[in-house]
């Protein structure tokens, strides 16, 4: 019976993601979304995967909207649920995937945010006061990588003249040119980053943990409010 309980199935799903070589950020994101979903179901006294219907998933999405989550966030969480149920179906745990009958909340995608020349200079000028912030900004502005890709960079991704960008979302692995300003900024940051940190992410916090996407966004917002 334990094999059909949601917490046990979620643990197995996380193990499966790890075996596929998914990034730690991806695994944590899935785990948090699904723990929230399982918590909602538990509040409805549903813990057996066989009890979960389309209406339960719709109820969770509606609850998110009532709790002022954005439609984009709710849609992302539905994607996590769909991936979880697809895994369960492939493993033969369930015969039908009820999440496929649940519609995504409709939302419009905002156009990319483009910095003005003044904002560009402001980012660089403020960043010069801190090697890590400056390396973040130079890498972001000079290479055009996504913030998520920036957060996922490892020390081994820094090569002589190129920067290896690992798979992220729908983007495949690629290499981008590493020009002198970026290389210099990263080298200066590595001097203060130290070699004793246990984590191999390029950008880490002062306690040695990976710098998360929200940390990077907050650093930018402190300079340029959005």
TORROLO-272316 format. One record per atom (N, C-alpha, C): residue number from 1; residue in three letters; chain; atom name; x, y, z. Coordinates in steps of 0.2 Angstrom, whole numbers, plus 5000, padded with zeros to 4 digits. Atoms other than C-alpha are relative to their C-alpha. Example, Ala and Ser with C-alpha at 12.3 -4.5 7.8 and 13.67 -1.06 7.14 Angstrom:
2
R    nr   rest   kette   atom      x      y      z
R     1    ala       A      N   5004   4994   5000
R     1    ala       A     CA   5062   4978   5039
R     1    ala       A      C   5004   5006   5000
R     2    ser       A      N   4996   4994   4999
R     2    ser       A     CA   5068   4995   5036
R     2    ser       A      C   4996   5005   5003
This chain:
226
R    nr   rest   kette   atom      x      y      z
R     1    unk       A      N   5004   4994   5000
R     1    unk       A     CA   5000   5000   5000
R     1    unk       A      C   5004   5006   5000
R     2    unk       A      N   4996   4994   5000
R     2    unk       A     CA   5014   5012   5004
R     2    unk       A      C   5003   5002   4993
R     3    unk       A      N   4997   4998   5006
R     3    unk       A     CA   5020   5011   4986
R     3    unk       A      C   4995   5004   4996
R     4    unk       A      N   5005   4996   5003
R     4    unk       A     CA   5004   5020   4981
R     4    unk       A      C   4998   5007   5004
R     5    unk       A      N   5001   4994   4996
R     5    unk       A     CA   5005   5034   4994
R     5    unk       A      C   5004   5006   4997
R     6    unk       A      N   4997   4995   5003
R     6    unk       A     CA   5009   5051   4987
R     6    unk       A      C   5008   5002   5002
R     7    unk       A      N   4993   4999   4998
R     7    unk       A     CA   5025   5055   4998
R     7    unk       A      C   5005   4995   4998
R     8    unk       A      N   4995   5005   5002
R     8    unk       A     CA   5033   5039   4994
R     8    unk       A      C   5001   5000   4992
R     9    unk       A      N   4999   5000   5007
R     9    unk       A     CA   5030   5041   4975
R     9    unk       A      C   5003   5007   4998
R    10    unk       A      N   4997   4994   5001
R    10    unk       A     CA   5036   5059   4976
R    10    unk       A      C   5008   4999   5001
R    11    unk       A      N   4993   5002   4998
R    11    unk       A     CA   5053   5052   4984
R    11    unk       A      C   5003   4997   4994
R    12    unk       A      N   4998   5004   5006
R    12    unk       A     CA   5054   5040   4969
R    12    unk       A      C   5001   5004   4994
R    13    unk       A      N   5000   4996   5005
R    13    unk       A     CA   5051   5053   4957
R    13    unk       A      C   5006   5005   5000
R    14    unk       A      N   4994   4996   4999
R    14    unk       A     CA   5065   5064   4964
R    14    unk       A      C   5006   4996   4999
R    15    unk       A      N   4994   5005   5002
R    15    unk       A     CA   5077   5049   4963
R    15    unk       A      C   5001   4999   4993
R    16    unk       A      N   5000   5001   5007
R    16    unk       A     CA   5072   5047   4945
R    16    unk       A      C   5003   5006   4997
R    17    unk       A      N   4997   4994   5003
R    17    unk       A     CA   5076   5065   4941
R    17    unk       A      C   5007   5000   5001
R    18    unk       A      N   4993   5000   4999
R    18    unk       A     CA   5093   5063   4949
R    18    unk       A      C   5003   4995   4996
R    19    unk       A      N   4997   5005   5004
R    19    unk       A     CA   5097   5048   4939
R    19    unk       A      C   5000   5002   4993
R    20    unk       A      N   5000   4998   5007
R    20    unk       A     CA   5093   5057   4923
R    20    unk       A      C   5005   5006   4999
R    21    unk       A      N   4995   4995   5000
R    21    unk       A     CA   5106   5070   4928
R    21    unk       A      C   4997   5007   5000
R    22    unk       A      N   5003   4994   5000
R    22    unk       A     CA   5094   5084   4930
R    22    unk       A      C   5004   5005   5005
R    23    unk       A      N   4996   4995   4996
R    23    unk       A     CA   5102   5100   4938
R    23    unk       A      C   4996   5000   5007
R    24    unk       A      N   5002   4999   4993
R    24    unk       A     CA   5100   5103   4957
R    24    unk       A      C   4994   5005   5000
R    25    unk       A      N   5006   4995   5000
R    25    unk       A     CA   5089   5118   4953
R    25    unk       A      C   4994   4998   4998
R    26    unk       A      N   5006   5003   5003
R    26    unk       A     CA   5077   5109   4942
R    26    unk       A      C   4997   4995   5005
R    27    unk       A      N   5003   5005   4995
R    27    unk       A     CA   5075   5095   4955
R    27    unk       A      C   4997   5003   5006
R    28    unk       A      N   5003   4997   4995
R    28    unk       A     CA   5072   5107   4969
R    28    unk       A      C   4994   5004   4998
R    29    unk       A      N   5006   4996   5002
R    29    unk       A     CA   5059   5117   4959
R    29    unk       A      C   4994   4995   4999
R    30    unk       A      N   5005   5005   5000
R    30    unk       A     CA   5050   5101   4955
R    30    unk       A      C   4997   4998   5007
R    31    unk       A      N   5002   5002   4993
R    31    unk       A     CA   5050   5095   4973
R    31    unk       A      C   4996   5005   5004
R    32    unk       A      N   5004   4995   4996
R    32    unk       A     CA   5044   5111   4980
R    32    unk       A      C   4993   5001   4997
R    33    unk       A      N   5007   5000   5003
R    33    unk       A     CA   5029   5112   4967
R    33    unk       A      C   4996   4994   5002
R    34    unk       A      N   5004   5006   4999
R    34    unk       A     CA   5024   5094   4970
R    34    unk       A      C   4999   4999   5008
R    35    unk       A      N   5002   5000   4993
R    35    unk       A     CA   5026   5095   4989
R    35    unk       A      C   4994   5005   5002
R    36    unk       A      N   5006   4995   4999
R    36    unk       A     CA   5014   5110   4989
R    36    unk       A      C   4994   4997   4997
R    37    unk       A      N   5006   5003   5003
R    37    unk       A     CA   5002   5100   4978
R    37    unk       A      C   4998   4994   5005
R    38    unk       A      N   5002   5005   4995
R    38    unk       A     CA   5003   5085   4990
R    38    unk       A      C   4998   5002   5006
R    39    unk       A      N   5003   4997   4994
R    39    unk       A     CA   5000   5096   5005
R    39    unk       A      C   4993   5002   4999
R    40    unk       A      N   5007   4999   5002
R    40    unk       A     CA   4984   5102   4996
R    40    unk       A      C   4996   4994   5001
R    41    unk       A      N   5004   5006   5000
R    41    unk       A     CA   4978   5085   4993
R    41    unk       A      C   5000   4997   5007
R    42    unk       A      N   5000   5002   4993
R    42    unk       A     CA   4983   5080   5011
R    42    unk       A      C   4994   5003   5004
R    43    unk       A      N   5005   4996   4997
R    43    unk       A     CA   4972   5094   5017
R    43    unk       A      C   4993   4998   4998
R    44    unk       A      N   5006   5002   5002
R    44    unk       A     CA   4958   5086   5008
R    44    unk       A      C   4999   4992   5001
R    45    unk       A      N   5000   5007   4997
R    45    unk       A     CA   4962   5069   5016
R    45    unk       A      C   5001   4995   4994
R    46    unk       A      N   4998   5005   5005
R    46    unk       A     CA   4969   5061   5000
R    46    unk       A      C   5007   4999   4999
R    47    unk       A      N   4993   5002   5000
R    47    unk       A     CA   4985   5052   5000
R    47    unk       A      C   5002   4995   4995
R    48    unk       A      N   4999   5005   5005
R    48    unk       A     CA   4983   5038   4988
R    48    unk       A      C   4999   5002   4993
R    49    unk       A      N   5000   4998   5007
R    49    unk       A     CA   4987   5041   4970
R    49    unk       A      C   4994   4998   4996
R    50    unk       A      N   5006   5002   5003
R    50    unk       A     CA   4972   5031   4965
R    50    unk       A      C   4994   5005   5001
R    51    unk       A      N   5005   4996   4998
R    51    unk       A     CA   4961   5044   4973
R    51    unk       A      C   5000   5007   4996
R    52    unk       A      N   4999   4993   5003
R    52    unk       A     CA   4967   5059   4963
R    52    unk       A      C   4997   5000   4993
R    53    unk       A      N   5003   4999   5006
R    53    unk       A     CA   4956   5065   4949
R    53    unk       A      C   5001   5007   4997
R    54    unk       A      N   5000   4994   5003
R    54    unk       A     CA   4955   5079   4937
R    54    unk       A      C   4998   5006   5004
R    55    unk       A      N   5002   4995   4996
R    55    unk       A     CA   4945   5089   4949
R    55    unk       A      C   5004   5002   5006
R    56    unk       A      N   4995   4999   4994
R    56    unk       A     CA   4958   5088   4963
R    56    unk       A      C   5005   5005   4997
R    57    unk       A      N   4995   4995   5003
R    57    unk       A     CA   4971   5096   4951
R    57    unk       A      C   4997   5007   4999
R    58    unk       A      N   5003   4994   5001
R    58    unk       A     CA   4959   5109   4946
R    58    unk       A      C   4999   5004   5006
R    59    unk       A      N   5001   4997   4993
R    59    unk       A     CA   4955   5113   4964
R    59    unk       A      C   5007   5003   5002
R    60    unk       A      N   4993   4998   4998
R    60    unk       A     CA   4974   5115   4967
R    60    unk       A      C   5002   5006   4996
R    61    unk       A      N   4999   4994   5004
R    61    unk       A     CA   4976   5127   4953
R    61    unk       A      C   4996   5006   5002
R    62    unk       A      N   5005   4995   4998
R    62    unk       A     CA   4961   5137   4958
R    62    unk       A      C   5002   5003   5007
R    63    unk       A      N   4997   4998   4993
R    63    unk       A     CA   4968   5138   4976
R    63    unk       A      C   5006   5005   4999
R    64    unk       A      N   4994   4996   5001
R    64    unk       A     CA   4984   5145   4969
R    64    unk       A      C   4998   5007   4998
R    65    unk       A      N   5002   4993   5002
R    65    unk       A     CA   4975   5159   4960
R    65    unk       A      C   4996   5004   5006
R    66    unk       A      N   5003   4996   4994
R    66    unk       A     CA   4965   5163   4976
R    66    unk       A      C   5005   5002   5005
R    67    unk       A      N   4995   4998   4996
R    67    unk       A     CA   4981   5164   4985
R    67    unk       A      C   5005   5005   4997
R    68    unk       A      N   4996   4995   5003
R    68    unk       A     CA   4987   5177   4973
R    68    unk       A      C   5006   4998   4996
R    69    unk       A      N   4995   5002   5004
R    69    unk       A     CA   4999   5167   4963
R    69    unk       A      C   4999   5002   4993
R    70    unk       A      N   5001   4998   5007
R    70    unk       A     CA   5002   5173   4945
R    70    unk       A      C   4998   4994   4996
R    71    unk       A      N   5002   5006   5004
R    71    unk       A     CA   4994   5163   4931
R    71    unk       A      C   5007   4996   4997
R    72    unk       A      N   4994   5003   5002
R    72    unk       A     CA   5012   5160   4925
R    72    unk       A      C   5003   4995   5005
R    73    unk       A      N   4998   5005   4994
R    73    unk       A     CA   5017   5152   4942
R    73    unk       A      C   4996   4994   5000
R    74    unk       A      N   5005   5005   5000
R    74    unk       A     CA   5001   5142   4942
R    74    unk       A      C   5001   4995   4994
R    75    unk       A      N   4999   5004   5006
R    75    unk       A     CA   5005   5136   4924
R    75    unk       A      C   5006   4996   5001
R    76    unk       A      N   4994   5004   4999
R    76    unk       A     CA   5022   5131   4929
R    76    unk       A      C   4999   4994   5005
R    77    unk       A      N   5001   5005   4995
R    77    unk       A     CA   5016   5121   4944
R    77    unk       A      C   4996   4994   4997
R    78    unk       A      N   5004   5005   5003
R    78    unk       A     CA   5004   5112   4933
R    78    unk       A      C   5004   4996   4995
R    79    unk       A      N   4996   5004   5004
R    79    unk       A     CA   5018   5107   4921
R    79    unk       A      C   5004   4995   5005
R    80    unk       A      N   4997   5004   4995
R    80    unk       A     CA   5027   5100   4937
R    80    unk       A      C   4996   4994   5001
R    81    unk       A      N   5005   5005   4998
R    81    unk       A     CA   5011   5090   4941
R    81    unk       A      C   5000   4995   4994
R    82    unk       A      N   5001   5004   5006
R    82    unk       A     CA   5010   5084   4923
R    82    unk       A      C   5006   4995   4999
R    83    unk       A      N   4994   5004   5000
R    83    unk       A     CA   5028   5078   4923
R    83    unk       A      C   5000   4994   5005
R    84    unk       A      N   5001   5005   4995
R    84    unk       A     CA   5025   5069   4939
R    84    unk       A      C   4996   4994   4998
R    85    unk       A      N   5005   5005   5001
R    85    unk       A     CA   5010   5060   4933
R    85    unk       A      C   5002   4996   4993
R    86    unk       A      N   4998   5003   5006
R    86    unk       A     CA   5018   5056   4916
R    86    unk       A      C   5005   4994   5002
R    87    unk       A      N   4996   5005   4997
R    87    unk       A     CA   5032   5047   4926
R    87    unk       A      C   4997   4994   5003
R    88    unk       A      N   5004   5006   4997
R    88    unk       A     CA   5019   5037   4936
R    88    unk       A      C   4997   4996   4995
R    89    unk       A      N   5003   5004   5005
R    89    unk       A     CA   5011   5032   4920
R    89    unk       A      C   5005   4995   4997
R    90    unk       A      N   4995   5004   5003
R    90    unk       A     CA   5027   5026   4912
R    90    unk       A      C   5003   4995   5004
R    91    unk       A      N   4998   5005   4995
R    91    unk       A     CA   5031   5017   4928
R    91    unk       A      C   4995   4994   5001
R    92    unk       A      N   5006   5004   4999
R    92    unk       A     CA   5014   5008   4927
R    92    unk       A      C   4997   5000   5007
R    93    unk       A      N   5003   4999   4993
R    93    unk       A     CA   5009   5015   4944
R    93    unk       A      C   4992   5002   4999
R    94    unk       A      N   5007   4998   5001
R    94    unk       A     CA   4993   5023   4936
R    94    unk       A      C   4999   4998   4992
R    95    unk       A      N   5002   5002   5007
R    95    unk       A     CA   4984   5019   4920
R    95    unk       A      C   4998   5006   4996
R    96    unk       A      N   5002   4994   5003
R    96    unk       A     CA   4977   5036   4916
R    96    unk       A      C   5004   5006   5003
R    97    unk       A      N   4997   4993   4997
R    97    unk       A     CA   4985   5054   4918
R    97    unk       A      C   4995   5005   5000
R    98    unk       A      N   5006   4995   5000
R    98    unk       A     CA   4971   5065   4924
R    98    unk       A      C   5003   5007   4999
R    99    unk       A      N   4997   4993   5001
R    99    unk       A     CA   4983   5081   4923
R    99    unk       A      C   4999   5002   4993
R   100    unk       A      N   5001   4998   5007
R   100    unk       A     CA   4981   5080   4904
R   100    unk       A      C   4994   5004   4998
R   101    unk       A      N   5007   4997   5001
R   101    unk       A     CA   4963   5085   4906
R   101    unk       A      C   4999   5007   5003
R   102    unk       A      N   5000   4994   4996
R   102    unk       A     CA   4967   5101   4916
R   102    unk       A      C   5003   5005   4995
R   103    unk       A      N   4998   4995   5004
R   103    unk       A     CA   4969   5117   4906
R   103    unk       A      C   5005   5005   5004
R   104    unk       A      N   4996   4995   4997
R   104    unk       A     CA   4983   5129   4909
R   104    unk       A      C   4997   5007   5001
R   105    unk       A      N   5002   4993   5000
R   105    unk       A     CA   4979   5147   4915
R   105    unk       A      C   5002   5004   4995
R   106    unk       A      N   4997   4996   5005
R   106    unk       A     CA   4980   5158   4901
R   106    unk       A      C   5003   5007   5002
R   107    unk       A      N   4997   4993   4998
R   107    unk       A     CA   4992   5173   4902
R   107    unk       A      C   5004   5002   4994
R   108    unk       A      N   4996   4997   5006
R   108    unk       A     CA   5001   5184   4890
R   108    unk       A      C   5008   5001   5002
R   109    unk       A      N   4993   5000   4999
R   109    unk       A     CA   5020   5183   4889
R   109    unk       A      C   5003   5007   4999
R   110    unk       A      N   4997   4993   5000
R   110    unk       A     CA   5028   5200   4893
R   110    unk       A      C   5006   5000   4995
R   111    unk       A      N   4994   4999   5004
R   111    unk       A     CA   5041   5206   4880
R   111    unk       A      C   5006   5000   5004
R   112    unk       A      N   4994   5000   4996
R   112    unk       A     CA   5059   5204   4885
R   112    unk       A      C   5002   5007   5002
R   113    unk       A      N   4998   4994   4997
R   113    unk       A     CA   5066   5218   4896
R   113    unk       A      C   5006   5002   4997
R   114    unk       A      N   4994   4998   5003
R   114    unk       A     CA   5079   5228   4886
R   114    unk       A      C   5002   5006   5004
R   115    unk       A      N   4997   4994   4997
R   115    unk       A     CA   5090   5240   4896
R   115    unk       A      C   5002   5006   4996
R   116    unk       A      N   4998   4994   5003
R   116    unk       A     CA   5093   5258   4891
R   116    unk       A      C   5008   5000   5001
R   117    unk       A      N   4993   4999   4999
R   117    unk       A     CA   5111   5264   4889
R   117    unk       A      C   5001   5002   5007
R   118    unk       A      N   4999   4997   4994
R   118    unk       A     CA   5109   5273   4905
R   118    unk       A      C   5000   4994   5006
R   119    unk       A      N   5001   5006   4996
R   119    unk       A     CA   5103   5257   4914
R   119    unk       A      C   5006   4995   5000
R   120    unk       A      N   4994   5004   5002
R   120    unk       A     CA   5117   5247   4906
R   120    unk       A      C   5006   5003   5004
R   121    unk       A      N   4994   4997   4997
R   121    unk       A     CA   5130   5259   4913
R   121    unk       A      C   4999   5000   5008
R   122    unk       A      N   5001   5000   4993
R   122    unk       A     CA   5122   5260   4930
R   122    unk       A      C   5001   4993   5003
R   123    unk       A      N   4998   5007   4997
R   123    unk       A     CA   5123   5241   4932
R   123    unk       A      C   5007   4999   5000
R   124    unk       A      N   4993   5001   5000
R   124    unk       A     CA   5141   5241   4927
R   124    unk       A      C   5003   5004   5006
R   125    unk       A      N   4996   4995   4995
R   125    unk       A     CA   5146   5256   4938
R   125    unk       A      C   4998   4997   5007
R   126    unk       A      N   5001   5002   4993
R   126    unk       A     CA   5137   5249   4954
R   126    unk       A      C   5003   4993   5001
R   127    unk       A      N   4997   5006   4999
R   127    unk       A     CA   5143   5232   4951
R   127    unk       A      C   5008   5000   5001
R   128    unk       A      N   4993   4999   4999
R   128    unk       A     CA   5161   5238   4951
R   128    unk       A      C   5002   5000   5008
R   129    unk       A      N   4999   5000   4993
R   129    unk       A     CA   5160   5239   4970
R   129    unk       A      C   5001   4993   5003
R   130    unk       A      N   5000   5007   4997
R   130    unk       A     CA   5158   5220   4972
R   130    unk       A      C   5002   4995   4995
R   131    unk       A      N   4998   5005   5005
R   131    unk       A     CA   5168   5207   4962
R   131    unk       A      C   4995   4995   4998
R   132    unk       A      N   5005   5005   5002
R   132    unk       A     CA   5154   5194   4962
R   132    unk       A      C   4995   5004   4996
R   133    unk       A      N   5005   4996   5003
R   133    unk       A     CA   5141   5207   4957
R   133    unk       A      C   5002   5002   4993
R   134    unk       A      N   4997   4997   5007
R   134    unk       A     CA   5152   5214   4943
R   134    unk       A      C   5001   4994   4995
R   135    unk       A      N   4999   5006   5005
R   135    unk       A     CA   5156   5196   4936
R   135    unk       A      C   4993   4998   4998
R   136    unk       A      N   5006   5002   5002
R   136    unk       A     CA   5138   5192   4936
R   136    unk       A      C   4997   5005   4995
R   137    unk       A      N   5003   4995   5005
R   137    unk       A     CA   5133   5208   4927
R   137    unk       A      C   5004   5000   4993
R   138    unk       A      N   4996   5000   5007
R   138    unk       A     CA   5147   5207   4914
R   138    unk       A      C   4999   4994   4996
R   139    unk       A      N   5002   5006   5003
R   139    unk       A     CA   5143   5189   4911
R   139    unk       A      C   4993   5000   4996
R   140    unk       A      N   5007   5000   5002
R   140    unk       A     CA   5125   5192   4909
R   140    unk       A      C   4999   5005   4994
R   141    unk       A      N   5000   4995   5005
R   141    unk       A     CA   5127   5208   4898
R   141    unk       A      C   5004   4998   4994
R   142    unk       A      N   4996   5001   5006
R   142    unk       A     CA   5141   5202   4887
R   142    unk       A      C   4999   4994   4996
R   143    unk       A      N   5001   5006   5004
R   143    unk       A     CA   5136   5185   4883
R   143    unk       A      C   4993   4999   4998
R   144    unk       A      N   5007   5001   5001
R   144    unk       A     CA   5117   5186   4883
R   144    unk       A      C   4997   4994   5002
R   145    unk       A      N   5003   5006   4997
R   145    unk       A     CA   5114   5171   4893
R   145    unk       A      C   4994   5001   5005
R   146    unk       A      N   5006   5000   4996
R   146    unk       A     CA   5098   5168   4903
R   146    unk       A      C   5002   5000   5007
R   147    unk       A      N   4998   4999   4993
R   147    unk       A     CA   5098   5172   4922
R   147    unk       A      C   5000   4992   5002
R   148    unk       A      N   5000   5007   4997
R   148    unk       A     CA   5094   5153   4925
R   148    unk       A      C   5006   4997   4997
R   149    unk       A      N   4993   5003   5002
R   149    unk       A     CA   5109   5148   4914
R   149    unk       A      C   5006   5003   5004
R   150    unk       A      N   4995   4997   4996
R   150    unk       A     CA   5119   5160   4924
R   150    unk       A      C   5001   4997   5006
R   151    unk       A      N   5000   5003   4993
R   151    unk       A     CA   5114   5153   4940
R   151    unk       A      C   5003   4992   5000
R   152    unk       A      N   4998   5007   5000
R   152    unk       A     CA   5118   5135   4934
R   152    unk       A      C   5008   4999   4998
R   153    unk       A      N   4993   5001   5002
R   153    unk       A     CA   5136   5139   4928
R   153    unk       A      C   5004   4997   5005
R   154    unk       A      N   4995   5003   4995
R   154    unk       A     CA   5150   5128   4936
R   154    unk       A      C   5007   5003   4998
R   155    unk       A      N   4993   4997   5001
R   155    unk       A     CA   5168   5132   4938
R   155    unk       A      C   5003   4997   4993
R   156    unk       A      N   4997   5004   5006
R   156    unk       A     CA   5172   5119   4924
R   156    unk       A      C   4997   5003   4993
R   157    unk       A      N   5003   4997   5006
R   157    unk       A     CA   5161   5129   4912
R   157    unk       A      C   5004   5006   4997
R   158    unk       A      N   4996   4995   5002
R   158    unk       A     CA   5174   5143   4911
R   158    unk       A      C   5006   4997   4997
R   159    unk       A      N   4994   5003   5004
R   159    unk       A     CA   5186   5139   4897
R   159    unk       A      C   5004   5006   4998
R   160    unk       A      N   4995   4995   5002
R   160    unk       A     CA   5200   5149   4889
R   160    unk       A      C   4996   5006   4996
R   161    unk       A      N   5003   4995   5004
R   161    unk       A     CA   5190   5158   4876
R   161    unk       A      C   4992   4999   4999
R   162    unk       A      N   5007   5001   5000
R   162    unk       A     CA   5172   5151   4878
R   162    unk       A      C   4997   4998   5007
R   163    unk       A      N   5004   5002   4994
R   163    unk       A     CA   5159   5148   4891
R   163    unk       A      C   4995   4995   4998
R   164    unk       A      N   5004   5005   5002
R   164    unk       A     CA   5150   5132   4891
R   164    unk       A      C   4993   5001   5004
R   165    unk       A      N   5007   4999   4997
R   165    unk       A     CA   5131   5134   4894
R   165    unk       A      C   4996   4993   5000
R   166    unk       A      N   5003   5007   5000
R   166    unk       A     CA   5123   5118   4900
R   166    unk       A      C   4992   5001   4998
R   167    unk       A      N   5007   5000   5002
R   167    unk       A     CA   5105   5113   4894
R   167    unk       A      C   4996   5003   5006
R   168    unk       A      N   5004   4996   4995
R   168    unk       A     CA   5092   5124   4902
R   168    unk       A      C   4993   5001   4997
R   169    unk       A      N   5007   5000   5003
R   169    unk       A     CA   5073   5122   4899
R   169    unk       A      C   5000   4997   4993
R   170    unk       A      N   5000   5003   5007
R   170    unk       A     CA   5071   5120   4880
R   170    unk       A      C   5007   5001   4996
R   171    unk       A      N   4993   4998   5004
R   171    unk       A     CA   5089   5127   4876
R   171    unk       A      C   5005   4994   5001
R   172    unk       A      N   4995   5005   5000
R   172    unk       A     CA   5102   5114   4872
R   172    unk       A      C   5007   5003   5002
R   173    unk       A      N   4993   4998   4998
R   173    unk       A     CA   5120   5114   4878
R   173    unk       A      C   5003   5004   4994
R   174    unk       A      N   4997   4996   5005
R   174    unk       A     CA   5130   5127   4868
R   174    unk       A      C   5006   5003   5003
R   175    unk       A      N   4994   4996   4998
R   175    unk       A     CA   5146   5137   4869
R   175    unk       A      C   5000   5007   4998
R   176    unk       A      N   5000   4993   5002
R   176    unk       A     CA   5147   5156   4869
R   176    unk       A      C   5007   5003   5000
R   177    unk       A      N   4994   4997   4999
R   177    unk       A     CA   5162   5167   4866
R   177    unk       A      C   5001   5004   5007
R   178    unk       A      N   4998   4997   4993
R   178    unk       A     CA   5171   5173   4882
R   178    unk       A      C   5005   5006   4998
R   179    unk       A      N   4995   4995   5002
R   179    unk       A     CA   5178   5190   4878
R   179    unk       A      C   5004   5002   5006
R   180    unk       A      N   4996   4998   4995
R   180    unk       A     CA   5191   5199   4888
R   180    unk       A      C   4997   5003   5006
R   181    unk       A      N   5003   4997   4994
R   181    unk       A     CA   5180   5210   4899
R   181    unk       A      C   4997   4995   5005
R   182    unk       A      N   5003   5005   4996
R   182    unk       A     CA   5170   5195   4905
R   182    unk       A      C   5006   4995   5004
R   183    unk       A      N   4995   5004   4997
R   183    unk       A     CA   5186   5184   4908
R   183    unk       A      C   5003   5004   5005
R   184    unk       A      N   4997   4996   4995
R   184    unk       A     CA   5194   5198   4918
R   184    unk       A      C   4995   5001   5006
R   185    unk       A      N   5005   4999   4994
R   185    unk       A     CA   5178   5201   4929
R   185    unk       A      C   5000   4993   5003
R   186    unk       A      N   5000   5007   4997
R   186    unk       A     CA   5177   5182   4932
R   186    unk       A      C   5006   4998   5004
R   187    unk       A      N   4994   5001   4997
R   187    unk       A     CA   5195   5181   4936
R   187    unk       A      C   5001   5003   5007
R   188    unk       A      N   5000   4996   4994
R   188    unk       A     CA   5194   5195   4949
R   188    unk       A      C   4995   4997   5005
R   189    unk       A      N   5005   5003   4995
R   189    unk       A     CA   5179   5187   4957
R   189    unk       A      C   5003   4993   5003
R   190    unk       A      N   4997   5006   4997
R   190    unk       A     CA   5188   5170   4958
R   190    unk       A      C   5005   5001   5005
R   191    unk       A      N   4995   4998   4995
R   191    unk       A     CA   5201   5178   4968
R   191    unk       A      C   4997   5000   5007
R   192    unk       A      N   5003   4999   4993
R   192    unk       A     CA   5189   5182   4982
R   192    unk       A      C   4995   4994   5001
R   193    unk       A      N   5005   5006   4999
R   193    unk       A     CA   5177   5167   4979
R   193    unk       A      C   5004   4995   5005
R   194    unk       A      N   4996   5005   4996
R   194    unk       A     CA   5191   5156   4986
R   194    unk       A      C   4999   4993   4997
R   195    unk       A      N   5000   5007   5002
R   195    unk       A     CA   5194   5137   4983
R   195    unk       A      C   4998   4995   5005
R   196    unk       A      N   5002   5005   4995
R   196    unk       A     CA   5188   5130   4999
R   196    unk       A      C   4993   4998   5000
R   197    unk       A      N   5007   5001   5001
R   197    unk       A     CA   5170   5131   4994
R   197    unk       A      C   4998   4993   4998
R   198    unk       A      N   5002   5007   5002
R   198    unk       A     CA   5162   5113   4993
R   198    unk       A      C   4996   5000   4994
R   199    unk       A      N   5004   5000   5006
R   199    unk       A     CA   5150   5118   4979
R   199    unk       A      C   5004   5002   4994
R   200    unk       A      N   4996   4998   5006
R   200    unk       A     CA   5156   5119   4961
R   200    unk       A      C   4996   5005   4996
R   201    unk       A      N   5003   4995   5004
R   201    unk       A     CA   5144   5132   4955
R   201    unk       A      C   5004   5006   5000
R   202    unk       A      N   4996   4994   5000
R   202    unk       A     CA   5153   5147   4949
R   202    unk       A      C   4998   5006   5005
R   203    unk       A      N   5003   4994   4996
R   203    unk       A     CA   5142   5160   4958
R   203    unk       A      C   4997   4997   5006
R   204    unk       A      N   5002   5003   4994
R   204    unk       A     CA   5140   5156   4976
R   204    unk       A      C   4998   5006   5005
R   205    unk       A      N   5001   4995   4995
R   205    unk       A     CA   5134   5165   4992
R   205    unk       A      C   5006   5000   5004
R   206    unk       A      N   4995   5000   4995
R   206    unk       A     CA   5145   5170   5006
R   206    unk       A      C   5001   4994   5004
R   207    unk       A      N   5000   5006   4996
R   207    unk       A     CA   5140   5154   5015
R   207    unk       A      C   5002   4994   4996
R   208    unk       A      N   4997   5006   5004
R   208    unk       A     CA   5146   5143   5000
R   208    unk       A      C   4994   4997   4996
R   209    unk       A      N   5006   5003   5004
R   209    unk       A     CA   5128   5139   4993
R   209    unk       A      C   4999   5003   4993
R   210    unk       A      N   5001   4997   5007
R   210    unk       A     CA   5123   5141   4975
R   210    unk       A      C   4996   5006   5000
R   211    unk       A      N   5004   4994   5001
R   211    unk       A     CA   5117   5158   4970
R   211    unk       A      C   4994   4999   4996
R   212    unk       A      N   5006   5002   5003
R   212    unk       A     CA   5099   5156   4966
R   212    unk       A      C   4997   5006   4995
R   213    unk       A      N   5003   4995   5005
R   213    unk       A     CA   5089   5165   4951
R   213    unk       A      C   4997   5006   5004
R   214    unk       A      N   5003   4994   4996
R   214    unk       A     CA   5080   5175   4964
R   214    unk       A      C   5005   5005   5003
R   215    unk       A      N   4995   4996   4997
R   215    unk       A     CA   5096   5181   4972
R   215    unk       A      C   5003   5005   4994
R   216    unk       A      N   4998   4996   5005
R   216    unk       A     CA   5102   5187   4955
R   216    unk       A      C   4995   5005   4998
R   217    unk       A      N   5005   4995   5001
R   217    unk       A     CA   5086   5195   4951
R   217    unk       A      C   4999   5006   5005
R   218    unk       A      N   5000   4995   4995
R   218    unk       A     CA   5086   5204   4967
R   218    unk       A      C   5006   5005   5000
R   219    unk       A      N   4994   4996   5000
R   219    unk       A     CA   5103   5210   4965
R   219    unk       A      C   4999   5006   4994
R   220    unk       A      N   5001   4996   5006
R   220    unk       A     CA   5098   5218   4948
R   220    unk       A      C   4995   5005   5002
R   221    unk       A      N   5005   4996   4998
R   221    unk       A     CA   5082   5225   4955
R   221    unk       A      C   5002   5006   5005
R   222    unk       A      N   4997   4995   4995
R   222    unk       A     CA   5092   5234   4969
R   222    unk       A      C   5003   5006   4996
R   223    unk       A      N   4997   4995   5004
R   223    unk       A     CA   5101   5244   4955
R   223    unk       A      C   4995   5003   4995
R   224    unk       A      N   5005   4998   5005
R   224    unk       A     CA   5087   5245   4942
R   224    unk       A      C   4993   4998   5002
R   225    unk       A      N   5007   5002   4998
R   225    unk       A     CA   5069   5244   4950
R   225    unk       A      C   4996   4998   4994
R   226    unk       A      N   5004   5002   5006
R   226    unk       A     CA   5057   5235   4938
R   226    unk       A      C   4993   5001   5002
